[in-house]
Amino acid sequence: MSNAISWTEIFSSLTNKTDLTSAQSFWAMNTVMDGKATNDEIKQLLLGLKEKGESPAEITSFVEVMLEHAVKLDVSNDAVDTCGTGGDSLGTVNISTAAALVVAGCGIPVVKHGNRAASSKSGSADVLEALGILTSMNPEQVKESFQKCGITFCFAPTFHPAMKHVGPVRKELGVSTVFNILGPLANPAKPKAQVVGVANLVMAPIIAQVLANRKTSAFVVRGKDGLDEISLGGPTQIWDVRSGVVKEFEFDAQDLGIPRAGVEKLVGGDAAHNAQLIRKALTAAGPGPIQDAICVNAAASIVAYENMGGDFFTQMQLAFARARGSVESGASMNVLNSWANYSESVRPHT
């Protein structure tokens, strides 16, 4: 049947605001990833999906195709990823990247998936480089880093080479497309747990449903102030998919005794500046807003990874204390230092 599918049929469905079938989604994404679609066809597909609104089923199929085309990574899926969609336009320090270090400092394995900045001054890859981490590791080194340091980074362009087929079109369009959503969902390690920060309120429940479809123990989080993290400035919307069913509720970090802090207290700058702020937050004797934000977001990753079910707030209290302990004991910085040392040992010296 798949032979009968054509772009004409796909575009007709999208124009009529009809969701693509699973077979159509697989065909379209495979054609794109195999380099068999023209730029105009890719453009029409992306804009048609955006105009119609991407469905969870379409995105689930696209993620599966992306992972089929990804470079294989031989690491355990017994890990957590902290990766957001970005695009909140608020210019904050790289909270989820720093949270990954805190989680690893608690002894929980972390496989972070990320890229360079698309719309901000500093993406996860940019700030990690500024912290001394080699982000362009090959799959063998990524695996060894995971085994030796308890944390590793999958640089999207290394593991998703087929994405080069859509790069020029995405750049030309200059708007967010389905690929902004696919990034956080297409970690080649397929970790069992995730926390995904989503700035776009419409996309958050859709991403939650995709994670549920993929049987991931996850939270999708969005501060009501628009932050794609758990916010300190007010309540945060949480979509809990640990049970395979999406449950939505609100959580307020202030209930954990964390002082209110507006987004302006979390603002960063370029990669070098953000790296400096992260080092300071991970070594500061006294908590401040940046350390608080890092620890409360790390706590959500701990809860997702442990997947105990039960009361979210009680688990967050315990996990927040562990995250704070990871910072205060120096464990988070030890993780960063050991990861940077490993990076140095494999860094190509020209």
Secondary structure per residue as TSV (DSSP state, phi and psi in degrees):
chain	resnum	aa	ss	phi	psi
A	1	M	-	360.0	-35.8
A	2	S	G	-58.6	-26.1
A	3	N	G	-63.5	-25.7
A	4	A	G	-81.5	-13.9
A	5	I	-	-73.8	140.4
A	6	S	-	-140.3	165.3
A	7	W	H	-62.5	-34.9
A	8	T	H	-57.0	-45.5
A	9	E	H	-65.0	-43.5
A	10	I	H	-61.5	-50.1
A	11	F	H	-66.6	-32.6
A	12	S	H	-64.1	-44.3
A	13	S	H	-60.4	-46.0
A	14	L	H	-65.5	-40.9
A	15	T	H	-61.7	-37.0
A	16	N	T	-82.8	7.7
A	17	K	T	59.1	35.9
A	18	T	-	-103.1	130.8
A	19	D	-	-61.5	143.4
A	20	L	-	-70.8	146.9
A	21	T	-	-72.8	167.7
A	22	S	H	-58.2	-44.2
A	23	A	H	-63.0	-41.7
A	24	Q	H	-65.0	-42.4
A	25	S	H	-62.1	-46.8
A	26	F	H	-61.0	-43.9
A	27	W	H	-62.5	-47.9
A	28	A	H	-61.6	-47.9
A	29	M	H	-69.3	-39.2
A	30	N	H	-62.2	-41.4
A	31	T	H	-62.1	-41.9
A	32	V	H	-66.3	-49.5
A	33	M	H	-67.6	-26.3
A	34	D	T	-83.7	0.4
A	35	G	T	75.1	21.6
A	36	K	-	-102.1	5.3
A	37	A	S	-105.7	142.4
A	38	T	-	-77.2	163.9
A	39	N	H	-59.5	-37.8
A	40	D	H	-65.1	-39.2
A	41	E	H	-66.3	-41.7
A	42	I	H	-62.3	-44.4
A	43	K	H	-60.1	-46.5
A	44	Q	H	-63.8	-38.4
A	45	L	H	-63.8	-50.2
A	46	L	H	-63.6	-44.3
A	47	L	H	-70.5	-36.5
A	48	G	H	-63.4	-42.5
A	49	L	H	-64.8	-43.1
A	50	K	H	-63.4	-43.3
A	51	E	H	-64.8	-42.1
A	52	K	H	-75.1	-36.1
A	53	G	-	98.1	116.4
A	54	E	-	-68.9	137.5
A	55	S	-	-93.8	155.9
A	56	P	H	-56.4	-38.3
A	57	A	H	-65.1	-42.0
A	58	E	H	-61.4	-47.2
A	59	I	H	-64.8	-39.7
A	60	T	H	-59.3	-44.0
A	61	S	H	-64.2	-43.4
A	62	F	H	-61.7	-41.1
A	63	V	H	-61.9	-43.2
A	64	E	H	-60.6	-41.7
A	65	V	H	-66.6	-42.2
A	66	M	H	-59.2	-43.1
A	67	L	H	-69.4	-32.7
A	68	E	H	-64.4	-34.5
A	69	H	H	-87.7	-7.6
A	70	A	S	-74.8	154.2
A	71	V	-	-65.8	133.2
A	72	K	-	-71.2	141.0
A	73	L	-	-124.8	117.8
A	74	D	-	-91.2	66.8
A	75	V	S	-127.0	159.5
A	76	S	-	-64.8	145.8
A	77	N	S	-85.1	4.8
A	78	D	-	-78.9	73.6
A	79	A	-	-160.2	170.3
A	80	V	E	-125.0	150.2
A	81	D	E	-121.5	139.1
A	82	T	E	-116.7	99.7
A	83	C	-	-145.3	123.1
A	84	G	-	-102.3	174.8
A	85	T	-	-80.8	-15.6
A	86	G	-	68.2	-167.0
A	87	G	-	77.9	18.4
A	88	D	-	-83.2	-7.3
A	89	S	-	58.8	22.0
A	90	L	S	-101.2	-9.4
A	91	G	-	65.8	31.9
A	92	T	B	-78.1	164.9
A	93	V	-	-62.0	159.8
A	94	N	-	-75.6	82.3
A	95	I	H	-66.0	-47.6
A	96	S	H	-69.2	-28.6
A	97	T	H	-68.5	-43.7
A	98	A	H	-66.3	-37.5
A	99	A	H	-60.5	-34.6
A	100	A	H	-59.3	-38.3
A	101	L	H	-66.9	-38.9
A	102	V	H	-67.3	-42.4
A	103	V	H	-62.1	-45.8
A	104	A	H	-62.5	-33.7
A	105	G	H	-65.0	-19.4
A	106	C	T	-86.6	1.4
A	107	G	T	86.2	13.1
A	108	I	-	-97.5	127.4
A	109	P	-	-66.7	136.5
A	110	V	E	-125.1	128.6
A	111	V	E	-119.9	102.4
A	112	K	E	-91.5	136.4
A	113	H	E	-114.4	132.1
A	114	G	E	-168.2	-173.6
A	115	N	-	-150.8	-179.0
A	116	R	S	-76.7	168.0
A	117	A	-	-62.2	138.2
A	118	A	S	-99.5	-46.7
A	119	S	S	-123.5	-13.8
A	120	S	S	-98.4	-178.9
A	121	K	S	-82.5	-16.7
A	122	S	-	-152.7	109.2
A	123	G	-	-86.1	179.5
A	124	S	H	-62.0	-40.7
A	125	A	H	-64.7	-38.4
A	126	D	H	-63.5	-47.0
A	127	V	H	-72.7	-34.0
A	128	L	H	-64.2	-41.4
A	129	E	H	-58.2	-43.1
A	130	A	H	-67.5	-21.1
A	131	L	T	-90.0	2.7
A	132	G	T	94.5	12.5
A	133	I	-	-96.1	133.5
A	134	L	-	-80.6	114.5
A	135	T	-	-91.8	-14.4
A	136	S	-	-94.0	32.5
A	137	M	-	-65.5	148.7
A	138	N	-	-79.8	167.6
A	139	P	H	-55.6	-35.8
A	140	E	H	-65.7	-41.7
A	141	Q	H	-69.8	-37.5
A	142	V	H	-59.4	-42.3
A	143	K	H	-65.1	-45.2
A	144	E	H	-65.9	-38.3
A	145	S	H	-60.2	-42.4
A	146	F	H	-61.3	-44.2
A	147	Q	H	-70.8	-38.5
A	148	K	H	-85.2	-36.2
A	149	C	H	-109.3	-12.6
A	150	G	S	77.4	7.1
A	151	I	E	-151.2	148.0
A	152	T	E	-154.3	166.9
A	153	F	E	-129.2	126.8
A	154	C	E	-99.8	109.7
A	155	F	E	-79.3	117.2
A	156	A	H	-48.1	-46.7
A	157	P	H	-62.4	-27.5
A	158	T	H	-70.1	-40.5
A	159	F	H	-96.3	-14.8
A	160	H	-	-124.1	63.8
A	161	P	G	-60.6	-27.3
A	162	A	G	-66.8	-15.4
A	163	M	G	-65.2	-16.8
A	164	K	G	-60.1	-23.9
A	165	H	G	-69.7	-22.9
A	166	V	T	-106.2	-12.2
A	167	G	H	-50.9	-54.5
A	168	P	H	-59.6	-39.1
A	169	V	H	-67.9	-43.0
A	170	R	H	-60.1	-41.4
A	171	K	H	-64.7	-44.1
A	172	E	H	-64.8	-40.8
A	173	L	H	-68.9	-39.8
A	174	G	-	65.3	17.2
A	175	V	S	-124.9	162.9
A	176	S	-	-70.7	141.4
A	177	T	-	-131.3	-176.5
A	178	V	H	-57.1	-25.1
A	179	F	H	-69.9	-24.3
A	180	N	H	-66.4	-27.8
A	181	I	H	-84.3	-35.0
A	182	L	H	-68.9	-33.7
A	183	G	H	-49.0	-57.8
A	184	P	H	-65.6	-16.8
A	185	L	H	-96.3	-7.3
A	186	A	-	-113.4	38.3
A	187	N	-	-64.0	121.9
A	188	P	T	-64.0	-17.7
A	189	A	T	-80.6	-11.7
A	190	K	-	48.7	55.1
A	191	P	-	-60.8	149.7
A	192	K	S	-74.2	-17.1
A	193	A	E	-136.0	149.3
A	194	Q	E	-152.3	150.0
A	195	V	E	-121.4	124.3
A	196	V	E	-117.8	117.5
A	197	G	E	-86.0	129.3
A	198	V	-	-130.9	121.1
A	199	A	-	-78.8	-32.0
A	200	N	-	-84.4	114.1
A	201	L	T	-61.8	-33.6
A	202	V	T	-68.7	-38.0
A	203	M	H	-78.4	-25.7
A	204	A	H	-55.2	-52.7
A	205	P	H	-67.2	-27.3
A	206	I	H	-68.4	-45.7
A	207	I	H	-62.4	-38.9
A	208	A	H	-59.8	-41.8
A	209	Q	H	-66.6	-37.5
A	210	V	H	-62.9	-44.3
A	211	L	H	-62.2	-38.5
A	212	A	H	-64.5	-43.0
A	213	N	H	-58.2	-34.5
A	214	R	T	-90.9	6.9
A	215	K	T	59.0	36.8
A	216	T	-	-93.2	139.1
A	217	S	E	-82.8	107.8
A	218	A	E	-148.2	160.5
A	219	F	E	-123.8	136.4
A	220	V	E	-103.3	130.9
A	221	V	E	-127.0	145.0
A	222	R	E	-152.5	116.6
A	223	G	E	-64.8	143.0
A	224	K	T	-68.9	-11.4
A	225	D	T	-87.3	6.6
A	226	G	S	94.7	-1.3
A	227	L	-	-71.7	137.2
A	228	D	S	-90.1	46.6
A	229	E	S	-151.1	175.7
A	230	I	-	-70.2	127.9
A	231	S	-	-92.4	153.6
A	232	L	S	-101.8	-6.4
A	233	G	S	-90.3	-3.3
A	234	G	S	166.2	-168.2
A	235	P	-	-64.8	155.6
A	236	T	E	-120.3	135.2
A	237	Q	E	-82.9	133.0
A	238	I	E	-122.3	132.3
A	239	W	E	-111.0	111.9
A	240	D	E	-97.6	117.2
A	241	V	-	-117.1	25.2
A	242	R	T	-61.9	-32.9
A	243	S	T	-90.9	2.7
A	244	G	S	86.6	-3.3
A	245	V	S	-119.5	140.8
A	246	V	-	-83.2	122.3
A	247	K	E	-118.8	128.4
A	248	E	E	-108.9	135.9
A	249	F	E	-156.5	174.7
A	250	E	E	-109.0	148.1
A	251	F	E	-134.1	139.4
A	252	D	-	-120.4	117.3
A	253	A	G	-58.9	-25.9
A	254	Q	G	-61.8	-28.2
A	255	D	G	-66.8	-16.7
A	256	L	G	-88.6	3.7
A	257	G	T	87.5	12.5
A	258	I	-	-85.5	127.0
A	259	P	-	-61.6	144.4
A	260	R	-	-57.9	140.3
A	261	A	-	-151.2	125.6
A	262	G	-	-72.0	165.6
A	263	V	G	-54.9	-32.9
A	264	E	G	-60.8	-22.0
A	265	K	G	-80.1	-9.1
A	266	L	G	-112.4	5.4
A	267	V	B	-69.2	137.3
A	268	G	-	-113.2	-147.8
A	269	G	-	-153.2	-129.0
A	270	D	S	-79.9	-179.4
A	271	A	H	-59.5	-42.3
A	272	A	H	-64.0	-42.3
A	273	H	H	-66.2	-43.2
A	274	N	H	-64.7	-37.9
A	275	A	H	-61.3	-40.5
A	276	Q	H	-63.0	-44.9
A	277	L	H	-63.9	-38.7
A	278	I	H	-67.6	-45.9
A	279	R	H	-56.7	-44.1
A	280	K	H	-62.8	-44.8
A	281	A	H	-65.9	-31.7
A	282	L	H	-85.9	-4.1
A	283	T	H	-123.5	-8.3
A	284	A	-	-62.8	135.6
A	285	A	S	-69.2	-39.1
A	286	G	S	-108.6	141.6
A	287	P	-	-64.9	146.4
A	288	G	-	-136.3	178.0
A	289	P	H	-56.3	-39.7
A	290	I	H	-68.1	-44.3
A	291	Q	H	-62.6	-40.8
A	292	D	H	-59.2	-46.4
A	293	A	H	-63.9	-41.8
A	294	I	H	-62.1	-45.9
A	295	C	H	-69.7	-38.3
A	296	V	H	-71.4	-32.8
A	297	N	H	-74.5	-35.0
A	298	A	H	-62.4	-39.5
A	299	A	H	-58.3	-41.0
A	300	A	H	-62.3	-37.7
A	301	S	H	-66.4	-38.3
A	302	I	H	-62.8	-44.9
A	303	V	H	-64.7	-41.7
A	304	A	H	-62.8	-42.9
A	305	Y	H	-65.5	-42.9
A	306	E	H	-75.8	-24.3
A	307	N	-	44.6	53.4
A	308	M	-	-86.1	-9.4
A	309	G	-	70.1	-163.9
A	310	G	S	78.9	-163.0
A	311	D	-	-76.0	119.6
A	312	F	H	-61.2	-45.0
A	313	F	H	-64.0	-45.7
A	314	T	H	-59.9	-43.0
A	315	Q	H	-66.8	-36.4
A	316	M	H	-65.0	-37.5
A	317	Q	H	-58.5	-48.6
A	318	L	H	-65.9	-43.8
A	319	A	H	-68.3	-35.6
A	320	F	H	-64.2	-40.0
A	321	A	H	-63.5	-38.4
A	322	R	H	-66.3	-42.2
A	323	A	H	-62.7	-45.0
A	324	R	H	-62.0	-39.8
A	325	G	H	-63.2	-35.5
A	326	S	H	-62.7	-35.7
A	327	V	H	-76.1	-51.1
A	328	E	H	-66.5	-29.3
A	329	S	T	-81.1	-10.5
A	330	G	T	87.8	0.9
A	331	A	H	-62.2	-39.4
A	332	S	H	-62.2	-45.0
A	333	M	H	-67.9	-33.5
A	334	N	H	-61.8	-40.2
A	335	V	H	-61.5	-48.1
A	336	L	H	-59.6	-44.9
A	337	N	H	-65.5	-41.5
A	338	S	H	-69.0	-35.2
A	339	W	H	-67.8	-41.5
A	340	A	H	-66.0	-38.5
A	341	N	H	-64.9	-42.0
A	342	Y	H	-62.7	-43.5
A	343	S	H	-56.1	-44.6
A	344	E	H	-62.4	-36.7
A	345	S	H	-70.2	-23.5
A	346	V	H	-111.4	-1.2
A	347	R	-	-66.2	129.1
A	348	P	-	-69.7	124.8
A	349	H	-	-101.8	117.8
A	350	T	-	-90.6	360.0
